[in-house]
Structure formats: C-alpha cells, structure tokens
Amino acid sequence: MEIKISPSILSADFGNLRHDAIEAVAAGGCAVHIDFMDGHYVHNLSFGLDVIPALKSHVSVPLVAHLEIEAPDRFLRDFAEAGSDMIVVQEDTCPNLPRTIDAIRDLGVEAGIGINPDRNFSRIEAHPHILREIRLLIVMGVYPGFGGQRFAATVEKNISRAVELREEAGVNFDIGVDGGVSTATVPHIVAAGANYLIAGSSIFNGDISKNMAALRESAS
C-alpha cells in the first residue's frame, strides 16, 4: 500500500502552529494528526476543540482528531461539528466499540481505532465487522500522553496481527503507527506491514521539510 506520513502537531511549535502545519502538509503530509488529551485517560492536557476550525481553513488535507480521552462517546458530535474529517478512538475507552464506530460514521466522519502497546485485538476479533467500517487502525508505538517516548517492543507483532485481521476481513484500511516513528524505526514498521506513519518530534524538531523527506526515504 501507499506509504503515507501524517504530521502530529503535538510536537509542533504551539506558538507557530498554523505555520508548522502548513509547512508539514506542503512537504507531503497526508493529514494533520491532532492528539486530544483530557488529563484523565492520560496525564496530560493538549488541545481544545477550537484548534480544528482554526487549522481547517489553512490546510487542504484531512484533520484527524485522535481522542486520547475518557468517555469519548460524549464528545463525538462536538468533534464532528468542529470539522474533524476522521475521529480515532482508543479501543479501551469505549464500552461498546462497535456502537462508537457506528456513531462516528453516522455523523458523516471517517472512523479509526487506536490500540495501546499492552493491549491485544480481542475486542476487534469479537466484532470483526467493524473492520469494514474503519479507515485507519493505529498500532500505538508508545503509550498515549507524551511525545518522545521509547518505541514499544510489541509494535511489529501488533502490526503483523493487524495485517492478518485486514486480510481475513478482505478490506483495505490503512495500518498506522503512532509514537516513536523515526528514520530508525520506519524500516521495521514498513517491513511489518504498516503504511501510515504518524510522526511528531521526528518531523517538527528541526527543518520540517528535510525531516519529512528523510522519513519518506527511510520507508523506501
């Protein structure tokens, strides 16, 4: 599948967010990835809803709202109405995962699921039909909450299982990795079967255009 790179603005310069997002998209970013954190599910706070419309008028690619929050079902309509093009939920935050995915789709927004490093795919395996409803399955390379963490040892195994699930379902969603994505890890990520690279510090620490080009080169 086509290799896609989605810049994660959690690592961008918050005082220059629009500029950084525009530059990363101009360098080939397929979507802008926005981590929303509530201080409960993870011990960090990040953005409010207003960042979505603030960026939407300045970039031409989809805005992906990654909800690293408790009780995401309460806020799905808010994120859809703010202008999210895709909403990603962490599977362990959803009491009824199929219902959450259906609710996202009913709002006219694409859906995605995130899987933490210490989680398995049992909830998806129990409801395999939801694989036909998602556009993105994210294997977390680190635990949600902060950028710059060490790449988890379970990532390649989890990517391989995600590939198996996709093949068993006969569908074509992207398999992404979020966290720890760098020129050092990308070859292993791609070899394992992922095609959607969500990168933060490895893009925004330094020259954005050069960093994007280096990530793409490392995937070839």
DRENVEX-22272 format. One record per residue (C-alpha): residue in three letters; x, y, z; residue number from 1. Coordinates in steps of 0.05 Angstrom, whole numbers, padded with zeros to 5 digits. Layout:
# residues N
ALA | X | Y | Z | NUM
...
This chain:
# residues 220
MET | 00000 | 00000 | 00000 | 1
GLU | 00020 | 00072 | -00010 | 2
ILE | 00064 | 00100 | 00046 | 3
LYS | 00030 | 00159 | 00080 | 4
ILE | 00060 | 00207 | 00130 | 5
SER | 00015 | 00245 | 00177 | 6
PRO | 00048 | 00300 | 00219 | 7
SER | 00026 | 00300 | 00291 | 8
ILE | 00023 | 00372 | 00316 | 9
LEU | 00030 | 00353 | 00389 | 10
SER | 00105 | 00363 | 00375 | 11
ALA | 00097 | 00427 | 00334 | 12
ASP | 00112 | 00497 | 00359 | 13
PHE | 00048 | 00516 | 00394 | 14
GLY | 00065 | 00590 | 00384 | 15
ASN | 00071 | 00578 | 00310 | 16
LEU | 00021 | 00522 | 00299 | 17
ARG | -00010 | 00545 | 00234 | 18
HIS | 00058 | 00555 | 00201 | 19
ASP | 00084 | 00487 | 00223 | 20
ALA | 00021 | 00451 | 00200 | 21
ILE | 00022 | 00486 | 00132 | 22
GLU | 00096 | 00470 | 00122 | 23
ALA | 00088 | 00397 | 00140 | 24
VAL | 00029 | 00390 | 00092 | 25
ALA | 00068 | 00425 | 00037 | 26
ALA | 00124 | 00375 | 00048 | 27
GLY | 00076 | 00317 | 00034 | 28
GLY | 00035 | 00306 | 00098 | 29
CYS | -00027 | 00266 | 00081 | 30
ALA | -00067 | 00291 | 00141 | 31
VAL | -00057 | 00332 | 00203 | 32
HIS | -00059 | 00288 | 00265 | 33
ILE | -00085 | 00323 | 00328 | 34
ASP | -00080 | 00288 | 00395 | 35
PHE | -00134 | 00310 | 00444 | 36
MET | -00117 | 00294 | 00516 | 37
ASP | -00161 | 00306 | 00577 | 38
GLY | -00115 | 00297 | 00637 | 39
HIS | -00155 | 00234 | 00657 | 40
TYR | -00143 | 00179 | 00606 | 41
VAL | -00072 | 00206 | 00601 | 42
HIS | -00035 | 00251 | 00649 | 43
ASN | -00031 | 00308 | 00601 | 44
LEU | -00074 | 00363 | 00571 | 45
SER | -00066 | 00384 | 00498 | 46
PHE | -00115 | 00420 | 00453 | 47
GLY | -00186 | 00445 | 00456 | 48
LEU | -00237 | 00437 | 00401 | 49
ASP | -00222 | 00506 | 00373 | 50
VAL | -00157 | 00482 | 00342 | 51
ILE | -00196 | 00444 | 00290 | 52
PRO | -00232 | 00502 | 00256 | 53
ALA | -00170 | 00545 | 00268 | 54
LEU | -00129 | 00498 | 00224 | 55
LYS | -00182 | 00475 | 00175 | 56
SER | -00183 | 00538 | 00134 | 57
HIS | -00107 | 00536 | 00125 | 58
VAL | -00093 | 00464 | 00104 | 59
SER | -00122 | 00424 | 00047 | 60
VAL | -00114 | 00355 | 00077 | 61
PRO | -00159 | 00319 | 00127 | 62
LEU | -00156 | 00335 | 00201 | 63
VAL | -00153 | 00272 | 00244 | 64
ALA | -00178 | 00280 | 00316 | 65
HIS | -00145 | 00226 | 00358 | 66
LEU | -00186 | 00223 | 00423 | 67
GLU | -00140 | 00202 | 00479 | 68
ILE | -00195 | 00217 | 00529 | 69
GLU | -00243 | 00183 | 00576 | 70
ALA | -00315 | 00172 | 00553 | 71
PRO | -00303 | 00195 | 00480 | 72
ASP | -00376 | 00178 | 00462 | 73
ARG | -00397 | 00241 | 00498 | 74
PHE | -00357 | 00285 | 00451 | 75
LEU | -00364 | 00252 | 00383 | 76
ARG | -00415 | 00302 | 00357 | 77
ASP | -00373 | 00361 | 00383 | 78
PHE | -00312 | 00337 | 00344 | 79
ALA | -00352 | 00324 | 00282 | 80
GLU | -00385 | 00392 | 00283 | 81
ALA | -00318 | 00426 | 00296 | 82
GLY | -00295 | 00399 | 00228 | 83
SER | -00258 | 00334 | 00241 | 84
ASP | -00251 | 00292 | 00179 | 85
MET | -00234 | 00230 | 00219 | 86
ILE | -00244 | 00212 | 00291 | 87
VAL | -00198 | 00159 | 00322 | 88
VAL | -00217 | 00128 | 00389 | 89
GLN | -00175 | 00085 | 00435 | 90
GLU | -00209 | 00018 | 00438 | 91
ASP | -00201 | 00012 | 00514 | 92
THR | -00242 | 00076 | 00525 | 93
CYS | -00304 | 00051 | 00490 | 94
PRO | -00352 | 00006 | 00530 | 95
ASN | -00386 | -00014 | 00464 | 96
LEU | -00334 | -00006 | 00409 | 97
PRO | -00380 | -00025 | 00351 | 98
ARG | -00432 | 00026 | 00374 | 99
THR | -00379 | 00080 | 00379 | 100
ILE | -00354 | 00066 | 00308 | 101
ASP | -00425 | 00067 | 00282 | 102
ALA | -00438 | 00133 | 00317 | 103
ILE | -00377 | 00165 | 00285 | 104
ARG | -00398 | 00140 | 00216 | 105
ASP | -00469 | 00165 | 00227 | 106
LEU | -00440 | 00235 | 00238 | 107
GLY | -00411 | 00233 | 00168 | 108
VAL | -00339 | 00226 | 00193 | 109
GLU | -00289 | 00171 | 00178 | 110
ALA | -00270 | 00127 | 00238 | 111
GLY | -00206 | 00099 | 00265 | 112
ILE | -00185 | 00056 | 00324 | 113
GLY | -00121 | 00060 | 00366 | 114
ILE | -00091 | 00001 | 00403 | 115
ASN | -00042 | 00012 | 00461 | 116
PRO | 00023 | -00028 | 00465 | 117
ASP | -00001 | -00072 | 00522 | 118
ARG | -00069 | -00087 | 00491 | 119
ASN | -00089 | -00143 | 00444 | 120
PHE | -00141 | -00145 | 00389 | 121
SER | -00193 | -00187 | 00425 | 122
ARG | -00247 | -00133 | 00424 | 123
ILE | -00239 | -00125 | 00349 | 124
GLU | -00235 | -00201 | 00339 | 125
ALA | -00301 | -00207 | 00376 | 126
HIS | -00334 | -00158 | 00327 | 127
PRO | -00296 | -00166 | 00262 | 128
HIS | -00350 | -00129 | 00223 | 129
ILE | -00324 | -00063 | 00249 | 130
LEU | -00262 | -00072 | 00206 | 131
ARG | -00307 | -00056 | 00147 | 132
GLU | -00326 | 00009 | 00179 | 133
ILE | -00258 | 00039 | 00196 | 134
ARG | -00209 | 00076 | 00152 | 135
LEU | -00149 | 00071 | 00199 | 136
LEU | -00124 | 00022 | 00251 | 137
ILE | -00068 | 00052 | 00293 | 138
VAL | -00018 | 00009 | 00330 | 139
MET | 00009 | 00054 | 00385 | 140
GLY | 00085 | 00055 | 00386 | 141
VAL | 00084 | 00088 | 00455 | 142
TYR | 00033 | 00098 | 00510 | 143
PRO | -00011 | 00159 | 00497 | 144
GLY | 00004 | 00222 | 00535 | 145
PHE | 00072 | 00250 | 00516 | 146
GLY | 00117 | 00253 | 00456 | 147
GLY | 00188 | 00228 | 00453 | 148
GLN | 00178 | 00161 | 00488 | 149
ARG | 00217 | 00098 | 00471 | 150
PHE | 00189 | 00054 | 00417 | 151
ALA | 00150 | -00005 | 00446 | 152
ALA | 00176 | -00075 | 00434 | 153
THR | 00106 | -00101 | 00417 | 154
VAL | 00096 | -00057 | 00355 | 155
GLU | 00119 | -00104 | 00300 | 156
LYS | 00079 | -00162 | 00328 | 157
ASN | 00017 | -00118 | 00333 | 158
ILE | 00026 | -00093 | 00262 | 159
SER | 00031 | -00164 | 00237 | 160
ARG | -00034 | -00182 | 00272 | 161
ALA | -00068 | -00120 | 00244 | 162
VAL | -00047 | -00142 | 00174 | 163
GLU | -00076 | -00211 | 00187 | 164
LEU | -00142 | -00182 | 00210 | 165
ARG | -00146 | -00138 | 00149 | 166
GLU | -00133 | -00197 | 00103 | 167
GLU | -00184 | -00241 | 00139 | 168
ALA | -00236 | -00186 | 00133 | 169
GLY | -00220 | -00173 | 00060 | 170
VAL | -00218 | -00098 | 00069 | 171
ASN | -00168 | -00043 | 00056 | 172
PHE | -00160 | 00004 | 00115 | 173
ASP | -00093 | 00037 | 00130 | 174
ILE | -00050 | 00009 | 00185 | 175
GLY | -00015 | 00064 | 00223 | 176
VAL | 00037 | 00071 | 00277 | 177
ASP | 00034 | 00130 | 00325 | 178
GLY | 00092 | 00144 | 00372 | 179
GLY | 00166 | 00130 | 00364 | 180
VAL | 00163 | 00138 | 00289 | 181
SER | 00233 | 00159 | 00264 | 182
THR | 00282 | 00144 | 00209 | 183
ALA | 00309 | 00088 | 00254 | 184
THR | 00242 | 00054 | 00265 | 185
VAL | 00207 | 00066 | 00199 | 186
PRO | 00242 | 00010 | 00161 | 187
HIS | 00218 | -00041 | 00213 | 188
ILE | 00148 | -00011 | 00214 | 189
VAL | 00140 | -00015 | 00139 | 190
ALA | 00171 | -00085 | 00135 | 191
ALA | 00120 | -00109 | 00186 | 192
GLY | 00063 | -00084 | 00142 | 193
ALA | 00043 | -00014 | 00165 | 194
ASN | 00036 | 00041 | 00113 | 195
TYR | 00011 | 00101 | 00153 | 196
LEU | 00065 | 00137 | 00193 | 197
ILE | 00044 | 00186 | 00247 | 198
ALA | 00104 | 00226 | 00267 | 199
GLY | 00114 | 00285 | 00314 | 200
SER | 00182 | 00301 | 00342 | 201
SER | 00218 | 00269 | 00283 | 202
ILE | 00184 | 00320 | 00238 | 203
PHE | 00179 | 00383 | 00279 | 204
ASN | 00247 | 00381 | 00314 | 205
GLY | 00289 | 00418 | 00263 | 206
ASP | 00276 | 00430 | 00189 | 207
ILE | 00206 | 00405 | 00175 | 208
SER | 00214 | 00394 | 00100 | 209
LYS | 00281 | 00358 | 00107 | 210
ASN | 00253 | 00315 | 00163 | 211
MET | 00193 | 00295 | 00122 | 212
ALA | 00238 | 00277 | 00063 | 213
ALA | 00283 | 00235 | 00109 | 214
LEU | 00224 | 00196 | 00136 | 215
ARG | 00198 | 00182 | 00066 | 216
GLU | 00267 | 00160 | 00044 | 217
SER | 00273 | 00113 | 00103 | 218
ALA | 00208 | 00080 | 00083 | 219
SER | 00233 | 00062 | 00013 | 220
